Amino acid sequence: MKSFFCTVIGFLYFANGLFAQDKAQGVSLYNDGKYADALKIYDQLIRVNDHDTDSFFGRGMTKMALNDYAGAEVDFKRVTKLNPRDADAFLNVGIAEFKQGDNADAIEDIKTSIAIRPNYADAYNYKGNVDYAMDDSVRALYDYTNAIRLDSSNIDGYFNRAYVEIDMHRFQDAYNDLTNVLFIDPKDETAFFYRGLTLDEMKKYLDAAAQYNYAILYDPKYAEAYLNRGLDKYQLKFYDGAKEDFTQVLKLDSDNAVAYYCRGLCEHLMKDEKSAVNDYGLAIKYQSDYSEAYYARGTSFIVLNLTDAACTDFNSANRLGYPAAQSALNYYCKGKQGSARQTNQQPPKKQGWIIQ
């Protein structure tokens, strides 16, 4: 599944000279994910030659992989001192700063990278991430657009622009960008998933479900796609099919409180109140402050003529701030008589992730 941020810029390593063999070994260990071993090699190389930019760059990349962003920043800054025209090093300084929450300095170093290499699509892409983190969505869109202009096959640029457009409620624009991703990679399950999300936001539930079908086709373990497809079926009143999807979510993620809650809603509407009570209880087990689940279980207890249990749940929902709980308490729990009423519980919003 695609990362929502572009990945740390990789490095091409052409080892030469006296330390070529050790340099090659460091790169090989890095590429194999043996970061601790790679770090030892780069430490040795730098002890022998503390002016070798390749070794500092390689060590910076390795520290990035180990989440040592402060250490990586020091190494990349060493590269920029040794070679003030290294655009890759300035970009990675910016990335390391951004990872540490230093957005202002990150922007300046990424701008320097772009000044050195004006056609640097990856730098624009990452600058968009930092701008977005600084709550400048307009500037972020401009940066992602530049990244795409410079590299029309830049999947990260299309993805990131789509995420910002979703956050800005520009759902059709986001759908179009995700379609561009699929022109580049027709089997990208994440693009199908997010196209489904944009269609959900436009209330095109049947079309959205079709997108989740493709996401599941290319990733049969995509729990969020099953969940969202189930929510679409719920909206379309296909409760049996929705329940099947929520059950599939739970096979993949057995402590998913939302899936238990949603399956309970289906069971409630299918008049299977005992099963609904059980699923609401499991939702509460895995999310103890799930006010909607307390309220929904209370309504099922009412149908089962278990008023005391219902009132206990309505009280819990009310304490957690669920808006309808007080009305339920007034109606059922203060001596008023009335027949059980089927509630029109709403499912949660679709599951998805936006750039953080």
Residue pairs with C-beta under 8 A, 6 or more apart in sequence:
1 189
1 190
1 219
1 222
2 155
2 156
2 159
2 188
2 190
2 191
4 159
4 160
4 163
4 353
4 354
4 355
4 356
5 126
5 129
5 156
5 160
5 355
6 122
6 125
6 126
6 129
6 156
6 157
6 160
7 156
8 61
8 64
8 92
8 95
9 88
9 91
9 92
9 95
9 122
9 126
10 61
11 57
11 58
11 61
11 88
13 23
13 24
13 27
13 54
13 58
15 21
15 23
15 24
15 27
15 54
19 45
19 48
19 49
19 52
19 55
22 41
22 44
22 45
23 45
23 54
23 55
23 58
25 41
26 38
26 41
26 42
26 45
26 55
26 58
26 62
27 38
27 58
29 35
29 37
29 38
29 41
30 38
30 58
30 61
30 62
30 65
33 65
35 62
35 65
35 66
36 66
38 58
38 62
39 59
39 62
39 63
39 66
42 55
42 56
42 58
42 59
42 62
43 59
45 52
45 55
46 52
46 55
46 56
46 59
49 55
51 82
53 79
53 82
53 83
53 86
53 89
56 75
56 76
56 78
56 79
56 82
57 75
57 76
57 79
57 88
57 89
57 92
59 75
60 71
60 72
60 73
60 75
60 76
60 79
60 89
60 92
60 96
61 72
61 92
63 69
63 71
63 72
63 75
64 72
64 92
64 95
64 96
64 99
69 96
69 97
69 99
69 100
70 96
70 100
72 92
72 96
73 93
73 96
73 97
73 100
76 89
76 90
76 92
76 93
76 96
77 89
77 93
79 86
79 89
80 86
80 89
80 90
80 93
83 89
85 116
86 116
87 113
87 114
87 116
87 117
87 120
87 123
88 113
90 109
90 110
90 112
90 113
90 116
91 109
91 110
91 113
91 120
91 122
91 123
91 126
93 109
94 105
94 106
94 107
94 108
94 109
94 110
94 113
94 126
94 127
94 130
95 106
95 126
97 103
97 105
97 106
97 109
98 106
98 126
98 129
98 130
98 133
103 130
103 133
103 134
106 130
107 127
107 130
107 131
107 134
110 123
110 126
110 127
110 130
111 127
113 120
113 123
114 120
114 123
114 124
114 127
117 123
119 150
120 150
121 146
121 147
121 148
121 150
121 151
121 154
121 157
122 147
122 156
124 143
124 144
124 146
124 147
124 150
124 157
125 143
125 144
125 147
125 154
125 156
125 157
125 160
127 143
128 139
128 140
128 141
128 142
128 143
128 144
128 147
128 157
128 160
128 161
128 164
129 140
129 160
129 355
131 137
131 139
131 140
131 143
132 140
132 160
132 164
132 355
133 355
133 356
137 164
137 167
137 168
140 160
140 164
141 161
141 164
141 165
144 157
144 158
144 160
144 161
144 164
145 157
145 161
147 154
147 156
147 157
148 154
148 157
148 158
148 161
151 157
153 184
155 181
155 184
155 185
155 188
158 177
158 178
158 180
158 181
158 184
159 177
159 178
159 181
159 190
159 191
159 194
160 355
161 174
161 177
162 173
162 174
162 175
162 177
162 178
162 181
162 194
162 198
163 174
163 194
163 353
163 354
163 355
164 355
165 171
165 173
165 174
165 177
166 174
166 194
166 197
166 198
166 201
166 352
166 354
167 354
167 355
169 201
171 198
171 199
171 201
171 202
172 198
172 202
174 194
174 198
175 195
175 198
175 199
178 191
178 194
178 195
178 198
179 191
179 195
181 188
181 191
182 188
182 191
182 192
182 195
185 191
187 218
188 218
189 214
189 215
189 216
189 217
189 218
189 219
189 222
189 225
190 215
192 211
192 212
192 214
192 215
192 218
192 225
193 211
193 212
193 215
193 222
193 224
193 225
193 228
193 352
194 352
195 211
196 208
196 209
196 210
196 211
196 212
196 215
196 225
196 228
196 229
196 232
196 350
197 208
197 228
197 350
197 352
199 205
199 207
199 208
199 211
200 208
200 228
200 231
200 232
200 350
201 350
205 232
205 235
205 236
206 232
206 236
208 228
208 232
209 229
209 232
209 233
209 236
212 225
212 226
212 228
212 229
212 232
213 229
215 222
215 225
216 222
216 225
216 226
216 229
219 225
221 252
223 248
223 249
223 252
223 253
223 256
224 351
224 352
226 245
226 246
226 248
226 249
226 252
227 245
227 246
227 249
227 256
227 258
227 259
227 262
227 351
228 350
228 351
228 352
229 245
230 241
230 242
230 243
230 244
230 245
230 246
230 249
230 259
230 262
231 242
231 262
231 347
231 348
231 350
233 239
233 241
233 242
233 245
234 242
234 262
234 265
234 266
234 347
235 347
239 266
239 269
239 270
240 266
240 270
242 262
242 266
243 263
243 266
243 267
243 270
246 259
246 260
246 262
246 263
246 266
247 263
249 256
249 259
250 256
250 259
250 260
250 263
253 259
255 286
256 286
257 282
257 283
257 284
257 285
257 286
257 287
257 290
257 293
258 283
258 348
258 351
260 279
260 280
260 282
260 283
260 286
260 293
261 279
261 280
261 283
261 290
261 292
261 293
261 296
261 348
262 347
262 348
263 279
264 275
264 276
264 277
264 278
264 279
264 280
264 283
264 293
264 296
264 297
264 300
265 276
265 296
265 345
265 347
267 273
267 275
267 276
267 279
268 276
268 296
268 299
268 300
268 303
268 342
268 343
268 345
269 342
273 300
273 303
273 304
274 304
276 296
276 297
276 300
277 297
277 300
277 301
277 304
280 293
280 294
280 296
280 297
280 300
281 297
283 290
283 293
284 290
284 293
284 294
284 297
287 293
289 320
291 316
291 317
291 320
291 321
291 322
291 325
292 317
292 322
292 345
292 348
294 313
294 314
294 316
294 317
294 320
294 322
294 325
295 313
295 314
295 317
295 322
295 324
295 325
295 328
295 345
296 343
296 345
297 313
298 309
298 310
298 311
298 312
298 313
298 314
298 317
298 325
298 328
299 310
299 328
299 342
299 343
299 345
301 307
301 309
301 310
301 313
302 310
302 332
302 340
302 341
303 340
303 342
305 340
307 332
307 333
310 328
310 332
310 333
311 329
311 332
311 333
314 325
314 328
314 329
314 332
314 333
315 325
315 329
315 333
317 324
317 325
317 328
318 325
318 326
318 329
330 336
331 338
332 338
